Amino acid sequence: MHPMLNTAIKAARRAGTIINRASIDLDRIQVSRKGPSDYVTEVDRAAEEAIIDVLRTAYPDHSFLAEESGQHGPSGGDELPAHEWVIDPLDGTTNFIHGFPTYAISIALRQRGQVTHSVIFDPSRNEMFTASRGGGAFLNDRRMRVSTQTRFHDSLLGARWPSSKLPDELAAPRFAELVRGSAGVRRSGSAVLDLAYVAVGRLDGYCGLGLKPWDLAAASLMVLEAGGLIADLEGEQTWMESGNVLAATPKIFTQMLAHLNAAGTK
């Protein structure tokens, strides 16, 4: 295993210890709002600080893009940073503060803009998802592959829309088309875990809108290394910039794209 991946695993486990300890007594946690249905807690911040501390101690010349503290460290000037860690310390904060055990830590290393190593850690289930470019994707050291599902009407999908209450007017027909055509659509509240579940075959596909780089960086590499496909909702490679993403096993990917395009023309 690559030393940088090992360091990221160490950082994820340290953050996981903080999160697990806090989950024992949720009533004591201080919660504030960043926006509608968008929460942040002292646990998010403590977990992020722990991750950055581990990574910065090992690699003091690396840069960081983290959900709570933003971008810091050496810049690449006119070029992309040589080494940039993209961090989501607690994806699924709303779930966490309600005691709903579906949340995860996400850490990815980008080298000149290309994700080369990634870690997603679910501390409540002790599931460690890892991937290295060209080296495959793993769950607790077992090789991950996307599902073998080929029929869209039998597929189980994940989804994330900008509002946790109702899809917006533009997204509604697309969401409805996925629901009608598939075996079911799940909205877990953690895009990071949903994408990891595509990589491990628990979900056959995923459609998400309005995501951020820290939601996508680690998980996207896992989907690709597990044999899946990822693109935006038009099938193009602008998903990291737009935040709109479609990820699935190859057979389901093409069918999802067709259903989404059909909904967009209705």
Secondary structure as UniProt FT lines:
FT   HELIX           3..23
FT   TURN            24..25
FT   HELIX           26..28
FT   STRAND          31..35
FT   TURN            36..37
FT   STRAND          38..41
FT   HELIX           42..58
FT   TURN            60..61
FT   STRAND          63..66
FT   TURN            67..69
FT   STRAND          70..72
FT   TURN            77..78
FT   STRAND          84..91
FT   HELIX           93..97
FT   TURN            98..99
FT   STRAND          104..111
FT   TURN            112..113
FT   STRAND          114..122
FT   TURN            123..126
FT   STRAND          127..132
FT   TURN            133..135
FT   STRAND          136..139
FT   TURN            140..141
FT   STRAND          142..143
FT   HELIX           152..154
FT   STRAND          156..160
FT   TURN            169..171
FT   HELIX           172..181
FT   STRAND          184..186
FT   HELIX           191..200
FT   STRAND          205..208
FT   HELIX           213..225
FT   TURN            226..227
FT   STRAND          229..231
FT   TURN            233..234
FT   HELIX           239..242
FT   STRAND          245..248
FT   HELIX           250..264
//
